[in-house]
Amino acid sequence: MLSAFTYLDMAIRGRCASTVPEKTVESVASTLSVAIPGRGDALAARRSAFGALGGIAVGTGLGVAAALIHRPAPG
């Protein structure tokens, strides 16, 4: 759902996609001394894919954490 609203916003306002996820992937890879394989378009596609997967992981993790915090008390 978030992706749908993001792309709708981009279409309506004519704005470009965010580069934050790709920059985050580069930063994390650099910090961990891990090279992302590929050159040119292949490297850009991998950065974009890893950025999207990172967003999914963060969203899922936050959802799980919220569910654990707000679960009903036993009894």
C-alpha positions in Angstrom: 0.0 0.0 0.0 2.8 2.4 0.8 4.4 1.8 -2.6 1.1 2.6 -4.3 0.8 5.9 -2.5 4.4 6.7 -3.1 4.1 6.2 -6.8 0.8 8.0 -6.9 2.4 11.0 -5.2 5.3 10.9 -7.7 2.8 10.8 -10.6 0.7 13.7 -9.3 3.5 16.0 -8.2 6.0 15.0 -10.9 8.7 14.3 -8.3 11.6 11.9 -8.7 12.1 8.7 -6.6 14.1 9.1 -3.4 17.7 8.2 -3.5 17.9 7.7 0.3 17.5 3.9 0.2 20.3 3.5 -2.3 22.6 5.8 -0.3 21.8 3.9 2.8 22.7 0.6 1.1 26.0 2.1 0.0 26.7 3.5 3.5 26.0 0.1 5.2 28.0 -1.8 2.6 30.9 0.6 3.1 30.7 0.3 6.9 30.7 -3.5 6.7 33.4 -3.5 4.0 31.1 -5.4 1.7 31.2 -4.7 -2.1 28.0 -4.7 -4.0 28.8 -6.6 -7.2 28.2 -5.2 -10.7 28.8 -2.1 -12.8 26.6 0.5 -14.3 23.0 -0.4 -14.6 23.4 -3.8 -12.8 25.0 -2.1 -9.8 22.3 0.6 -9.8 19.6 -2.1 -10.0 21.1 -4.0 -7.1 21.4 -0.9 -4.9 17.7 -0.1 -5.7 16.6 -3.6 -4.9 18.6 -3.8 -1.6 17.2 -0.4 -0.7 13.7 -1.7 -1.2 14.3 -4.9 0.7 15.8 -2.9 3.5 12.6 -0.8 3.7 10.5 -3.9 3.8 12.7 -5.4 6.6 12.5 -2.2 8.7 8.7 -1.9 8.2 8.2 -5.6 9.2 10.5 -5.2 12.2 8.7 -2.2 13.4 5.3 -3.9 12.9 6.5 -7.0 14.9 7.9 -4.7 17.7 4.7 -2.7 17.9 2.6 -6.0 18.1 4.8 -7.3 20.9 4.6 -4.1 22.9 0.8 -3.8 22.5 -0.1 -7.4 22.9 -2.8 -8.1 25.5 -1.8 -9.1 29.0 -2.2 -12.8 29.8 -5.1 -13.9 31.9 
